Amino acid sequence: MTLIEARGVDFSYGKRLTLEGIDLSVGAGDSVGIVGESGAGKSTLLALLLGLAAPSRGSVLFEGAPLQLRDRSLMRRFRGSVQAVFQDPYSSLDPRQRVDRIVAEPLESLGLAHGPGARSRVAEALESVGLPADAGTRYPHEFS
C-alpha cells in the first residue's frame, strides 16, 4: 500500500525553479534515503513530503488522497503515520534530554502516550526499532 506519493511535483522559490517533475512513491514501512549535492532540492522535497510546504505544481498524496495542509484532522493522521529521521542526530536530538523524554514528546503531542501507559508506549517504540526499553534512561551521546 502506498502511504505517500509525489506526482509531477514542481517547486519554486520565487522565480527560481528548485524541483521539477518529481514522482516518488513510498509504501507503508518503507525507508527512503534522499541523496544529492548541495542545493539539489533534498530539503525542499522533504518539506513537501512532510506537508511543511505545498508544491507549485503537481500533488502530494497521503494514502491516495491529496494532502490538504489546512485539513487539521487529515494532517494529524498524516503526522502520526510519517516521520523523518535526519542524518545528524546531534542537530536533531536535544543532548540535554534523556532518550525516553525525546521519544515521548511526539507521542504525547499526538495523544498516543500520556498518563500511566506512557512509559510502556515509549518502551514499545524503543523496542520496535531494536533498542531495549532501558535505552530510554540514556542520553543521545551515549549511543554510537
C-alpha positions in Angstrom: 0.0 0.0 0.0 1.3 3.4 -0.9 1.5 5.7 2.1 2.8 8.9 0.5 3.3 9.8 -3.1 4.5 12.8 -5.1 3.1 13.2 -8.6 4.6 15.6 -11.1 5.8 17.9 -8.3 7.4 21.2 -9.1 8.5 23.8 -6.5 9.8 27.3 -7.0 11.3 29.8 -4.6 10.1 32.9 -6.3 11.1 32.6 -10.0 13.8 30.0 -9.2 12.6 26.5 -10.1 14.1 24.2 -7.5 12.3 20.9 -8.2 10.7 19.8 -11.5 8.6 16.8 -12.3 9.3 14.8 -9.2 7.5 11.4 -9.0 8.0 9.4 -5.9 6.1 6.6 -4.1 6.7 5.4 -0.5 4.9 2.4 0.8 3.9 1.8 4.4 7.0 0.6 6.3 9.4 1.6 3.6 12.6 3.6 4.3 13.8 6.1 1.7 17.1 7.9 1.6 17.4 11.2 -0.4 20.9 11.8 -1.7 22.2 14.7 -3.8 24.7 17.5 -3.9 24.2 20.7 -2.0 21.4 22.8 -3.5 19.8 19.9 -5.4 16.5 20.3 -3.5 16.7 17.4 -1.0 15.4 19.6 1.9 12.8 21.1 -0.3 11.5 17.7 -1.4 11.4 16.5 2.3 9.5 19.7 3.3 6.9 18.9 0.6 6.6 15.2 1.6 6.2 16.1 5.2 3.5 18.6 4.5 5.6 21.6 5.6 5.2 23.3 2.2 2.9 23.0 -0.8 4.1 22.2 -4.3 4.0 24.9 -7.0 2.6 22.3 -9.4 1.6 18.6 -9.0 0.4 17.0 -5.9 1.5 15.1 -2.8 -0.9 12.3 -1.8 -1.3 10.6 1.6 -3.0 7.2 1.4 -4.1 8.0 -2.2 -5.8 11.4 -1.3 -4.3 14.8 -1.8 -2.5 16.1 1.2 -4.5 19.2 2.4 -2.3 21.2 4.6 -5.3 23.1 6.1 -7.3 20.0 7.0 -6.3 19.6 10.7 -7.9 16.1 11.0 -6.1 14.8 8.0 -2.8 16.4 9.0 -3.0 14.9 12.5 -3.5 11.4 11.0 -0.7 12.1 8.5 1.8 13.3 11.2 1.0 10.1 13.1 2.0 8.0 10.1 5.1 9.7 8.6 8.4 10.5 10.3 11.6 11.9 9.0 14.9 10.7 10.5 17.7 13.2 9.9 21.3 12.3 9.2 22.9 14.2 12.0 21.5 13.1 15.4 23.4 16.0 17.2 21.3 18.6 15.4 18.1 16.5 15.7 18.1 15.3 19.3 18.3 17.5 22.4 21.5 16.4 24.1 20.2 17.6 27.5 17.2 15.2 27.4 17.1 11.5 28.0 16.0 9.3 25.1 12.7 8.4 26.8 11.7 12.0 27.0 12.7 12.6 23.4 10.6 9.6 22.2 7.7 10.6 24.5 7.4 14.1 23.2 5.9 13.4 19.7 3.8 10.5 21.1 2.3 12.9 23.7 1.6 15.6 21.1 -0.3 13.0 19.0 -2.2 11.9 22.1 -0.6 8.4 21.9 1.2 8.4 25.2 0.0 10.0 28.4 -0.7 9.0 32.0 0.3 5.7 33.4 0.5 4.0 30.0 3.1 6.5 28.6 6.1 4.6 29.9 5.1 1.4 28.3 4.3 3.1 25.0 7.8 4.7 25.0 9.3 1.2 25.7 7.3 -0.3 22.8 8.6 2.5 20.5 12.2 1.8 21.5 11.8 -1.9 21.1 10.2 -1.5 17.7 13.5 0.0 16.4 15.7 -2.7 18.1 16.5 -0.8 21.3 15.9 -2.3 24.7 13.4 -0.5 26.9 16.1 0.7 29.3 17.8 2.6 26.4 15.4 5.4 27.4 17.4 6.2 30.5 20.4 7.2 28.3 21.3 10.4 26.6 21.8 10.7 22.8 25.6 11.0 23.0 25.7 7.6 24.8 24.7 5.8 21.5 27.0 5.1 18.6 
